[in-house]
Amino acid sequence: MNMKESKKVPLISLTLFLAFAMCGADLTAQPYNHSGGIRAGYSSGITYKGFRLHRMGAYEADIMYNRHGFNISALYEHHLEPFRNERLLLYLGGGAFGGDWDEEFSLGVLTVAGLEYTLRDLPLNLGLDWRPMLSIYRSLSPDFLDFGLCIRYRFGR
């Protein structure tokens, strides 16, 4: 084995170790089944989140209003437990929206990144997220400043 090949082995080992460590950040079961509530922020409105059975993937549906108008969005989110606390989760995801964008019907895409904390003694969870959006149909226009706070009532577990 020459010098170049011997340097590749530790690099491959480190890469595999990091990949397995990141997989260990996932939970084996979701913290609740369904939740519904409100989101207040740049876009405000009604929000619903439902976890897939025994998975850390969740679907979210929202009816929101912001300075562009009303829109309906659907997102898929993957949750991680990077802080080794099953009540505090990090989530990332994306989806699509449709609705009113500056008085015209529009379709677009959005992404989401946030933190969610599930209260122990009350059936509530709190979330803080960022949702950059891009309107594609009828108006090519981005909106990157959509920060919000979600308060949801948990159903199940």
C-alpha positions as CSV (number, residue, x, y, z in Angstrom):
1,M,0.0,0.0,0.0
2,N,1.5,3.3,-1.0
3,M,1.3,6.6,0.9
4,K,-1.7,7.9,-1.1
5,E,-3.8,4.8,-0.5
6,S,-3.0,4.8,3.2
7,K,-4.4,8.4,3.5
8,K,-7.6,7.3,1.8
9,V,-8.4,4.5,4.3
10,P,-8.7,6.9,7.4
11,L,-10.8,9.3,5.2
12,I,-13.2,6.6,4.2
13,S,-13.4,5.4,7.8
14,L,-14.1,8.9,9.0
15,T,-16.8,9.4,6.4
16,L,-18.5,6.1,7.3
17,F,-18.4,6.9,11.0
18,L,-20.0,10.3,10.4
19,A,-22.7,8.8,8.2
20,F,-23.6,6.3,11.0
21,A,-23.4,9.0,13.7
22,M,-25.9,11.1,11.7
23,C,-28.2,8.2,11.3
24,G,-28.1,7.8,15.1
25,A,-29.6,11.3,15.4
26,D,-33.0,10.0,14.2
27,L,-35.6,8.9,16.7
28,T,-37.1,5.4,16.4
29,A,-40.7,6.7,17.0
30,Q,-42.4,10.0,16.5
31,P,-43.2,12.1,19.6
32,Y,-47.0,12.4,18.8
33,N,-49.4,11.4,16.0
34,H,-51.2,14.6,14.9
35,S,-51.3,18.2,15.9
36,G,-53.2,21.3,14.8
37,G,-53.0,24.9,15.7
38,I,-51.9,28.3,14.5
39,R,-48.7,29.9,13.0
40,A,-48.0,33.5,13.7
41,G,-45.3,35.5,11.8
42,Y,-44.7,36.8,8.4
43,S,-47.2,34.2,7.1
44,S,-50.0,33.5,9.7
45,G,-52.8,31.1,9.7
46,I,-53.9,27.5,10.5
47,T,-51.5,24.6,10.5
48,Y,-51.8,20.8,10.8
49,K,-49.0,18.3,11.1
50,G,-49.3,14.5,11.0
51,F,-46.5,12.0,11.5
52,R,-46.2,8.8,9.5
53,L,-46.7,5.7,11.6
54,H,-43.4,4.9,13.5
55,R,-41.4,7.2,11.3
56,M,-39.8,10.6,11.7
57,G,-41.3,12.0,8.6
58,A,-44.3,14.2,8.9
59,Y,-46.7,15.9,6.5
60,E,-47.8,19.5,7.1
61,A,-50.7,21.3,5.6
62,D,-51.3,25.1,6.1
63,I,-53.7,27.8,5.1
64,M,-51.8,31.0,5.4
65,Y,-52.1,34.7,4.8
66,N,-49.1,37.1,4.2
67,R,-48.5,40.4,2.3
68,H,-48.9,38.6,-1.0
69,G,-52.4,37.1,-0.1
70,F,-53.8,33.8,0.9
71,N,-52.2,30.5,0.0
72,I,-52.5,26.8,0.8
73,S,-49.3,24.8,1.3
74,A,-48.3,21.1,1.7
75,L,-44.9,20.1,3.0
76,Y,-43.0,17.0,3.9
77,E,-40.6,17.3,6.9
78,H,-37.9,15.0,8.2
79,H,-37.2,15.3,12.0
80,L,-33.9,14.8,13.7
81,E,-32.9,14.5,17.4
82,P,-29.4,16.2,17.3
83,F,-29.6,17.4,21.0
84,R,-30.3,13.9,22.5
85,N,-33.6,15.3,23.9
86,E,-36.7,13.6,22.5
87,R,-38.8,16.7,23.2
88,L,-36.6,19.1,21.1
89,L,-36.4,18.2,17.4
90,L,-34.8,19.8,14.4
91,Y,-36.8,19.5,11.1
92,L,-36.1,20.1,7.5
93,G,-38.3,19.8,4.5
94,G,-40.0,21.2,1.5
95,G,-43.2,21.3,-0.5
96,A,-45.5,23.4,-2.7
97,F,-48.0,26.1,-2.4
98,G,-50.8,27.6,-4.4
99,G,-52.9,30.7,-4.0
100,D,-53.0,34.4,-4.3
101,W,-49.6,36.1,-5.1
102,D,-50.0,39.8,-5.5
103,E,-53.6,39.5,-6.8
104,E,-52.8,36.7,-9.3
105,F,-53.2,33.0,-8.9
106,S,-49.8,31.5,-8.4
107,L,-48.0,28.2,-7.8
108,G,-44.6,27.8,-6.1
109,V,-42.2,25.9,-4.0
110,L,-41.1,26.4,-0.4
111,T,-38.6,24.9,2.0
112,V,-38.7,24.8,5.8
113,A,-36.1,24.6,8.6
114,G,-37.1,24.8,12.2
115,L,-37.0,23.6,15.8
116,E,-39.9,22.1,17.6
117,Y,-40.4,21.5,21.4
118,T,-43.0,19.2,22.7
119,L,-44.2,20.0,26.2
120,R,-44.3,17.2,28.7
121,D,-47.3,18.0,30.9
122,L,-49.5,19.8,28.4
123,P,-50.7,18.5,25.0
124,L,-48.9,21.3,23.2
125,N,-45.9,21.7,21.0
126,L,-44.1,24.9,20.0
127,G,-42.2,25.4,16.8
128,L,-40.0,28.2,15.4
129,D,-39.4,27.9,11.6
130,W,-38.1,29.7,8.5
131,R,-39.8,29.1,5.2
132,P,-38.2,30.6,2.1
133,M,-40.7,30.6,-0.8
134,L,-40.4,31.0,-4.6
135,S,-43.5,31.7,-6.7
136,I,-43.0,30.1,-10.1
137,Y,-46.3,30.2,-12.1
138,R,-47.6,33.6,-13.2
139,S,-44.9,35.5,-11.3
140,L,-41.3,34.5,-10.8
141,S,-40.8,36.1,-7.4
142,P,-38.9,34.9,-4.2
143,D,-39.8,35.7,-0.6
144,F,-37.0,34.7,1.8
145,L,-38.1,36.4,5.1
146,D,-40.9,34.1,6.3
147,F,-40.2,33.4,9.9
148,G,-42.9,32.2,12.3
149,L,-43.9,30.7,15.6
150,C,-46.3,27.7,15.7
151,I,-48.4,26.6,18.6
152,R,-50.2,23.3,18.1
153,Y,-52.5,21.0,20.2
154,R,-51.3,17.4,20.1
155,F,-53.6,14.5,19.4
156,G,-52.4,11.1,20.4
157,R,-49.5,10.2,22.6
